[in-house]
Amino acid sequence: MKLDAFVLALTALVAALSSPASAQPLDKMARIGYLAPHSPQALHVDVLRHGLRDLGWVEGRNLIIDYRSAEGKFDRLPGLAAELSALKVQVIVAVATVPALAAKRTTDTIPIVFTHVSDPVASGLVGSLARPGANVTGFAHFNAVGLGPKRIELLKQVMRSAGPIAALWHPGGLDEGTERAMLKETENAARALGLPLQLVPVRGLHELDAAFASLSPKPLVVLPSPPFRNDPKLLVELAAKYRVPAVFFDREFAEAGGLMAYGADMTEVVRGAAGYVDRILRGAKPGELPVVQATRFELLINLKAAKALDLAIPPSLAIQADQIIQ
């Protein structure tokens, strides 16, 4: 990361986790909306609740959270965003690019704090990172594009021989530009390491079983596509069923039994978003709160999954892990 970007991210993160003098007493009831593309439980909603609680906002006491989830049906998002707007919530927490865009198109007055967004400038959510303007700000992980080479290298380290690998991705999505950028860097990384790469497009969860069956036992990189985030357990179970060594993009996959996961520390991101919600409820203007870039990334390795696949985790790789799951 360039120095100026790092300074911006660090300064903004400190601001996000600090609260100014209260413009709204905490004994008054606040109301926020939570707009998610999938089940809220799959998107760190408990982290958001805990972060708000640490800042004095407790559901049922001085905070109401109205939850809306598209359950994977993205065409429902505009209607759900309109519902939250009609409830006159004070802030909308929008999880991922498509929900954030739906919220932005619905209201230009209610503050919107986004999380799980790769590139808010390219997607049109904000015009500037330093001063987003309007009613939108939040936390991004630009390095979602940039982590492909690391995931390829992780697979290479655990495999006994340098053979072909595969990449699972979702074409035709509403954020396909980011998807294709991640795919391209994954292709380039495999080529640089001399590893043949098979691209495996999956347009819906109903195609996953056949996709995994066609891969066995080829190592797999799972790109951070929205449909895959909806059901980590399903992908992990299919990888185990067809004995596919896979590296995923979020800790929840490793916790569910997946071999490895490498990605941004989304706990840090969501806690930062809670800090921004707190600041806005106390009177801060979202357009003056800079977009924060994720600066912490984590590697999880599941030893039980490795044993089931007859894979030995090299000590040199194990010491890199932020968490080893036994």
C-alpha positions, -999 to 999 in steps of 0.1 A, spaced: 0 0 0 13 35 -8 22 57 21 -5 83 15 -32 56 12 -20 40 44 -20 73 63 -56 80 50 -68 46 61 -51 48 95 -64 83 102 -99 74 92 -99 42 112 -89 61 143 -117 86 136 -142 58 131 -134 42 164 -135 75 183 -167 94 192 -172 132 192 -192 150 218 -227 136 217 -252 155 197 -278 130 205 -282 117 241 -278 79 244 -311 77 264 -330 86 233 -341 58 209 -321 56 177 -332 36 146 -310 22 119 -315 -1 90 -294 -31 80 -296 -41 43 -279 -73 33 -278 -94 1 -278 -127 20 -286 -139 55 -273 -113 80 -258 -140 101 -234 -147 72 -222 -111 71 -208 -104 106 -240 -88 119 -231 -99 155 -198 -79 151 -218 -48 142 -241 -53 172 -212 -58 196 -194 -28 182 -225 -6 186 -230 -20 222 -194 -11 231 -202 25 220 -233 27 241 -260 16 216 -280 -14 229 -309 -30 210 -341 -27 229 -328 0 252 -318 30 230 -315 13 196 -338 -3 170 -322 -22 141 -345 -30 112 -331 -59 93 -337 -65 56 -321 -94 36 -326 -102 0 -317 -139 7 -296 -140 -25 -324 -125 -47 -307 -92 -57 -338 -80 -75 -354 -75 -41 -329 -50 -29 -345 -18 -43 -378 -27 -26 -360 -35 7 -341 -3 5 -374 16 0 -389 -1 30 -360 11 52 -363 46 38 -401 46 46 -393 36 82 -373 68 84 -342 51 98 -314 75 108 -287 54 91 -286 25 66 -258 0 70 -255 -15 35 -235 -48 32 -217 -51 -2 -217 -31 -34 -251 -40 -48 -271 -33 -16 -252 0 -11 -260 11 -47 -297 2 -41 -298 23 -9 -280 52 -27 -306 51 -55 -334 51 -30 -324 80 -8 -301 110 -10 -308 122 25 -305 91 49 -268 85 57 -255 52 43 -225 33 57 -213 5 36 -191 -26 43 -178 -55 22 -172 -33 -8 -142 -38 -31 -140 -4 -49 -165 23 -39 -151 48 -64 -152 25 -95 -187 13 -85 -200 49 -83 -208 48 -46 -185 78 -38 -166 103 -58 -137 105 -35 -122 84 -7 -110 114 13 -143 133 11 -170 110 -2 -196 138 -3 -234 134 -4 -248 108 21 -225 78 16 -194 66 32 -180 33 46 -153 7 47 -137 -10 17 -113 -37 10 -96 -27 -23 -72 -56 -19 -101 -80 -28 -84 -74 -61 -48 -81 -52 -52 -113 -31 -54 -138 -59 -17 -143 -62 -14 -150 -25 -42 -176 -26 -25 -193 -56 8 -194 -37 -9 -209 -6 -23 -237 -27 11 -244 -43 27 -246 -8 3 -274 4 2 -295 -28 28 -322 -33 34 -314 -69 29 -284 -92 -1 -295 -112 -31 -277 -127 -55 -257 -104 -89 -242 -109 -107 -210 -100 -144 -209 -91 -162 -176 -101 -196 -161 -107 -201 -145 -142 -230 -122 -150 -232 -107 -115 -241 -71 -108 -205 -64 -98 -190 -84 -127 -162 -58 -133 -146 -65 -100 -151 -103 -106 -133 -101 -139 -104 -81 -124 -100 -107 -97 -101 -134 -123 -75 -118 -144 -50 -114 -116 -56 -150 -106 -48 -161 -141 -17 -140 -142 -5 -154 -109 -10 -190 -120 8 -183 -153 38 -167 -134 41 -199 -113 38 -222 -143 5 -237 -131 -22 -244 -157 -55 -228 -146 -90 -240 -153 -118 -214 -150 -150 -228 -136 -180 -204 -140 -209 -210 -117 -240 -189 -123 -260 -202 -93 -257 -224 -62 -276 -251 -81 -245 -256 -103 -220 -261 -75 -223 -298 -71 -215 -305 -107 -187 -280 -106 -170 -296 -77 -175 -331 -91 -157 -320 -123 -127 -307 -103 -118 -336 -81 -91 -337 -69 -78 -305 -86 -69 -277 -61 -93 -248 -62 -93 -210 -55 -127 -197 -47 -131 -161 -57 -151 -138 -34 -183 -138 -54 -215 -127 -37 -234 -160 -42 -206 -181 -26 -207 -159 5 -244 -169 11 -237 -205 21 -201 -212 33 -212 -246 47 -224 -258 13 -191 -250 -4 -171 -266 23 -192 -297 23 -188 -301 -15 -151 -296 -13 -149 -324 13 -173 -347 -6 -152 -345 -38 -118 -342 -20 -110 -308 -35 -83 -288 -17 -97 -253 -17 -86 -219 -5 -115 -195 4 -118 -158 9 -133 -155 44 -126 -170 78 -161 -184 80 -152 -210 54 -122 -223 74 -143 -222 106 -169 -243 88 -143 -269 79 -126 -256 47 -89 -262 42 -77 -225 41 -90 -190 40 -72 -158 32 -88 -124 31 -94 -91 47 -102 -91 84 -139 -83 81 -142 -81 119 -120 -50 118 -140 -36 89 -175 -41 105 -163 -28 138 -151 3 120 -185 6 104 -201 5 138 -179 34 148 -191 54 118 -228 47 126 -221 59 162 -205 92 149 -234 98 125 -260 92 152 -242 118 173 -243 144 145 -214 137 121 -221 141 83 -214 110 63 -199 129 34 -172 143 56 -161 109 69 -134 94 47 -138 59 32 -115 36 51 -95 8 34 -89 -25 51 -53 -28 63 -53 -62 80 -55 -95 63 -57 -130 79 -48 -165 70 -67 -195 86 -57 -231 82 -79 -260 92 -57 -290 102 -87 -314 103 -95 -306 67 -59 -311 57 -58 -345 74 -89 -356 56 -73 -346 23 -40 -364 32 -22 -331 30 7 -321 53 9 -284 61 45 -272 58 59 -256 90 69 -226 69 32 -221 60 19 -229 95 39 -201 111 23 -176 87 -12 -185 99 -31 -161 121 -52 -190 133 -47 -228 132 -80 -247 135 -74 -282 150 
